[in-house]
């Protein structure tokens, strides 16, 4: 008899997201991060890595407004329509050789809610999450404007100090946030870099 998945079934965040027109409950994680670190403002240029199903892109596009620009990328198509100030490309969001990533560079904010397909092997999942996170940070380091910000998902594990050190090297401020909307069974959190240092 298979174990019931702790992620199945809508909770209050899932229901609230659908009622607000967002495809996934993850929007409330970004909303809390935005509120706590004052991340997004009108007129900004934003890159959303691994954007599907689109909740983060939709929220960010609304916050940056008509004078802002958002580029969303994922290997999968979005499940939601984005406003005019947002552009979506299907492709590898982590490949710096992808010229599409340069569309609105340098960016004020780079977002990554990416996570590996989990296998149930916690150590293996943490390792893959760390690798994804580090690649996303490297994209941010390359494409962010001086003073820009990065938000990336990572699974808690033994590699977390290395991830934090990498962020601290390139940003004046580093923070960890586990939003209220994170499911209790999840070991994800968000590592945030604020004030991208000048490139040397």
N, C-alpha and C positions, 0 to 999 in steps of 0.2 A: 504494500500500500504506500503510495507516494505521499511525502510530507506536503502539507499545504503551504504554498508560497506566502511569506509574510508581506509581499508586495502587492498581492492581488486584492481587488476590491477597492472601491473609492473611499477615501477618508474626507474630512472636512476641507482639506486643501484642494483635493481633486475636484470636489463639487464646486467650490468657490472659483477655481480656475475656469471651469467650463461655463459657469454663470457669467464670468467676466469676459468670455470670448477668447481665452487662451487654450491651446491644445494640451498643456500639461501643467501639473502642480508646481513644477520647478520654477515658475515665474515668481513665486513668493520667496524663494531663496534669493534670487537676484534683487527683488524689491527690498528685502531686509538689508542685504549688503549695501545697496545703493543708499538706503536711508542712514546706515551707520557710518559710512565713509564718504558720503557726498560724492558719489562716483560719476553720475551722468548729469550733464547740463545741456541746455539748448545750444545748437550750432556745432556740437562736437562731431568728430569723425571716429567711428567705432568699427572694429573688426570682431565678428563673432565666429569663432572656430568650432566646427562640429555643431552647427546650429539646429539641426533637426531635433524635434518636430517644429520648433519655431517660437516657443514662448519667450525665450530670452531676447531673440531678435525683435519680436513684436513690442516687447516692453521697452527695449533700448531705443527703438525707432520712435516710439511715442515720446520718450523723454528728451531726445535730441531735437525733435521737432522738424519742421519743414526746411530749416536752414542747415540741418545736420546731414551727415552721410553715414550710412551703415552698409558694410559689406558682410554678408552671411555666407558661409561655405560649409558644405557637408558632402559626404559620399552619397547620402540619401536625399531625396527631394523633401522639401518642406511640406508640412500638412496644413499650413495656413498661409493666407495671402498677406503680403507686407505692404505698407504704405509706400508712396512714391519716393521717399527719401532713402529707401532701402533697396539693395540689389542682392540677389541670391545667385550663387554659382554652384553647380554640382562639380565637385572635384576634391582633391586631397588638400584639406585645410592646413596640413602641416608641411607641405612641400614649398620651400622658399623658391624653388625653381618655377613655381606656378605664377606666371606674370599677373594673373587675376588678383592675387593677394595685394598687389601694389596699387590697386585701383584708387583708393582714397588715402594712401600713405603720404606722410607719416600720420599715424593714428593717435588720438588722445586716449583711447581705451581699447584694450584687447581682452576679450572674454573667451573662456573655455569651460564649458560644462561637460567636456568629454569624459567618458569612462569606458573601460574595456568591457567586452562581453564577459560577464562573470561566469566562472566555472564551478564555484563552490569550494575551490582550493584557495583558502584565504591568502596564503603567502604568494601563490602565483598571481592571484588577482591584484594584490598590492604591488607586486613587481611591475605588472603591465600598466597599472595606473600611474606609477612613478615614471615609467618611460614616456607615457603620453603627456604627463604634466611637464616633464623636462623639455620635451620637443615643443610644447605650446609656449613655454617660457622663452625658448630660443627664438621662436617666431616673433614674440612680443618684443624681445630685446632688439631685434633687427628692424622692426617696423614701427615701433612707438616713437613719438616725438619726445624730446627732453621734457621731463615733468609729467609724462603720461602714466597711466595706471594699468595694471594687469590683475585679472581675477581668474583663478584656475582651480578646478576640482582635483582633489587627490584623496586616495584612500589612506587612512591612518595605518602606519606600519614602520618598520625599522628604517626605511629610507626617508622618512619625513624630515629628519634633521638635515639631510643632504639637500632636499628640495628647498627647505627654508633658507639654507645658506646660499644657494644659488640665487634666490630672489633677493636676499639682503645685499649680495654683491652688486646688483644692478639697480636697486631701488633704495631711496633714502629711508623708507619705512616699510616694514613687513608685518602683516597681521594674519592671524588664523581666525576664521569665523565658522561656526557650525550653526546655520540658521535654524530657527524654530521649525520651519517646514521640512526639515530632514527627518525621515522616518527613524523611529527609535532603534530599529534593527540594523540601520545602515552605519557603516564606519567611514563614510565620506565626510570631508570638510573642505573648506575653501581657503587657499593660501593667496593672499592679496599683496601685491606690490604697489606702493604709491610713490609718486615723484621719481620717475625714471631718471637715473643719473646721466650726465652727459657722456657720450661715447668718447673713449680715449684713443 
